[in-house]
Amino acid sequence: MGKFELMALPYAQDALEPVISKETIAFHHGKHLAGYVNNLNGLLEESPLAGLPLEEIVLKAEGGMLNNAGQILNHNLYFGQFAAPKADNKPVGNLAEAINRDFGSFEAFKEEFQKKGATLFGSGWVWLSADKNGKLVITQEPNAANPIQKGLKPLLTFDVWEHAYYLDYQNRRPDHLAALWQIINWEVVESRLSK
C-alpha cells in the first residue's frame, strides 16, 4: 500500500528519435525517474502522508519528500505527453482555440514558451497550465515545483534540467526546446485541458 511504481513509457525507448535519443530516455526515465520513485517510497515508510495520491503529497510535503514527489509528478506528465516525431505538429480543437485566444497564435505561444524555458535559471520546468477560469498561462517552476502548488491545472511541460537533454544537445538548451514540438502528443494535452 502506498508504494509508487515507475511509470511505463507509452512508446518504445527509441520512438522519440532523433528529438530525444534512446540513450537519454534510458537514463532520464530508467535512472533519474526510477531514483525519485525509490527515494519517495523510502521516505513514505514512516510518514503520515503514506497512502495519499501523488498530487496530495506534492501539496502537503516539504523538503526531500516534496522534491521526490514533485519530480515523479512532473516526469509522469512529461513522459506521458510524447509520441513519435511529426512534421508540422500542432494542436487542434479546443486547445488550439484556447492558445489562440490567450497568446494570439500558436507561433506566439511557442516563442514565449521556449523563451521562458531557455531563460529559467538553473534546473526546473516550463509549464502551460490552465487557471480556475480556463485561461492558459505559462509559468517557470524551479527544481521540482509543479503548477498545482499555485492552484493551476498542468497541461504541458518541458524539462529544463540538464539530464533531460545533455547527452543529445550538450549545453544547447534552446535547440532542445525548439525540437520538442515535433513529439508533443496534442491529444494527451487536450485531454488534460478537458478533465
C-alpha positions in Angstrom: 0.0 0.0 0.0 1.2 3.5 -0.8 4.1 2.3 -2.9 4.6 4.2 -6.1 5.9 2.5 -9.2 8.0 3.7 -12.1 5.6 4.7 -14.9 5.7 2.5 -18.0 6.5 4.6 -21.1 3.6 4.7 -23.7 6.1 4.2 -26.5 9.4 2.3 -27.2 12.6 3.9 -25.9 13.7 4.8 -29.4 10.3 6.1 -30.6 11.2 9.8 -30.0 14.5 9.8 -32.0 16.1 12.0 -33.3 14.4 14.5 -30.9 15.3 12.6 -27.8 17.7 9.6 -28.1 17.1 6.1 -26.8 20.2 6.7 -24.5 18.6 9.8 -23.0 15.3 8.0 -22.4 17.2 5.1 -20.8 19.0 7.5 -18.3 16.2 10.0 -17.8 13.4 7.5 -17.3 15.3 4.4 -16.2 17.7 6.1 -13.8 16.6 9.6 -12.8 12.8 8.9 -12.5 13.4 5.5 -11.1 15.6 7.1 -8.4 12.9 9.6 -7.4 10.3 6.7 -7.1 12.7 4.6 -4.9 13.5 7.7 -2.8 9.9 8.7 -2.3 8.9 5.1 -1.3 11.6 5.1 1.3 10.6 8.4 2.7 7.0 7.5 2.9 7.6 4.3 5.0 7.3 6.2 8.3 5.3 9.2 7.1 1.6 10.2 7.8 1.5 11.0 4.1 1.8 7.3 3.1 -1.2 6.2 1.1 -2.1 9.6 -0.3 -2.3 10.3 -4.0 0.8 11.8 -5.5 -0.8 15.2 -6.1 -1.8 15.4 -2.4 1.8 14.6 -1.3 3.1 17.4 -3.6 0.6 19.8 -2.0 1.4 18.7 1.6 5.0 17.6 1.7 8.2 19.5 2.4 11.9 19.1 1.9 13.2 15.8 0.3 9.7 14.3 0.2 8.4 17.2 -1.8 11.4 17.2 -4.1 11.0 13.5 -4.9 7.1 13.5 -5.2 7.3 16.7 -7.3 9.8 15.1 -9.7 7.7 12.0 -10.1 4.6 14.0 -10.9 6.4 16.3 -13.3 8.2 13.4 -15.1 5.0 11.4 -15.3 3.3 14.3 -17.1 6.4 14.9 -19.2 6.9 11.4 -20.4 3.2 10.9 -20.9 2.8 13.8 -23.4 5.1 12.5 -26.2 4.7 10.4 -29.4 6.8 9.7 -32.5 8.0 12.9 -34.3 5.6 14.6 -36.7 6.3 17.4 -39.1 4.1 20.5 -38.6 2.8 19.1 -35.3 0.1 21.5 -33.9 -2.8 21.3 -31.5 -6.4 21.3 -32.8 -9.8 21.8 -31.4 -10.5 23.4 -28.0 -6.8 23.5 -27.1 -5.9 25.3 -30.3 -8.7 27.8 -29.8 -7.6 28.5 -26.2 -4.0 29.0 -27.3 -5.1 31.5 -30.0 -7.3 33.3 -27.5 -4.7 33.6 -24.8 -1.5 34.0 -26.8 -2.6 35.4 -30.2 -1.4 32.5 -32.2 0.3 29.1 -31.8 3.6 30.6 -33.1 3.4 33.4 -30.4 2.7 30.8 -27.8 5.7 28.6 -28.9 8.0 31.6 -28.9 7.0 32.7 -25.3 7.1 29.1 -24.1 10.6 28.5 -25.5 11.9 31.8 -24.2 10.6 31.0 -20.6 12.3 27.6 -20.9 15.6 29.0 -22.1 15.7 31.7 -19.5 14.8 29.7 -16.4 17.9 30.0 -14.3 19.3 26.6 -13.1 17.2 23.5 -13.1 13.4 23.3 -13.4 10.4 23.2 -15.8 8.4 25.4 -18.0 4.7 24.8 -18.0 1.5 25.5 -19.9 -1.4 25.4 -17.4 -5.0 26.5 -17.1 -6.2 28.7 -14.2 -9.5 28.1 -12.5 -11.3 30.2 -15.2 -9.7 28.2 -18.0 -7.2 30.9 -19.0 -3.9 29.5 -20.2 -0.7 30.6 -18.6 3.0 29.9 -18.9 5.0 29.5 -15.7 8.6 28.8 -14.8 8.9 26.3 -12.0 12.3 25.8 -10.3 13.6 22.4 -9.2 10.7 20.0 -8.5 7.9 22.6 -8.3 4.6 21.9 -10.1 1.8 24.4 -11.1 -0.7 22.6 -8.8 1.0 24.3 -5.9 -0.3 27.6 -7.4 -3.9 26.3 -8.0 -3.2 25.7 -11.7 -4.0 22.7 -13.9 -0.8 21.5 -15.6 -1.2 20.7 -19.3 2.2 20.6 -21.0 5.8 20.8 -19.7 9.3 20.9 -21.0 12.0 19.7 -18.6 15.0 22.0 -18.5 17.1 20.0 -16.0 20.3 19.2 -17.9 19.8 15.5 -17.6 16.8 15.9 -19.9 18.9 17.0 -22.9 22.7 17.0 -22.2 23.5 13.7 -23.9 21.8 14.9 -27.1 22.2 18.7 -27.1 25.1 19.3 -24.6 24.6 23.0 -23.4 22.2 23.9 -26.3 19.0 24.1 -24.2 17.2 26.4 -26.8 17.8 23.8 -29.5 16.4 21.1 -27.3 13.3 23.2 -26.6 12.7 24.0 -30.2 12.9 20.3 -31.2 10.4 19.1 -28.6 7.4 20.5 -30.6 7.8 17.6 -33.1 7.0 15.0 -30.4 4.1 16.5 -28.5 1.0 14.3 -28.4 -1.5 17.1 -28.5 -4.4 14.7 -27.9 -2.9 14.0 -24.5 -2.5 17.7 -23.7 -6.1 18.4 -24.9 -7.4 15.6 -22.6 -5.7 17.2 -19.7 -7.5 20.5 -20.5 -10.9 18.9 -20.7 -10.6 17.0 -17.4 
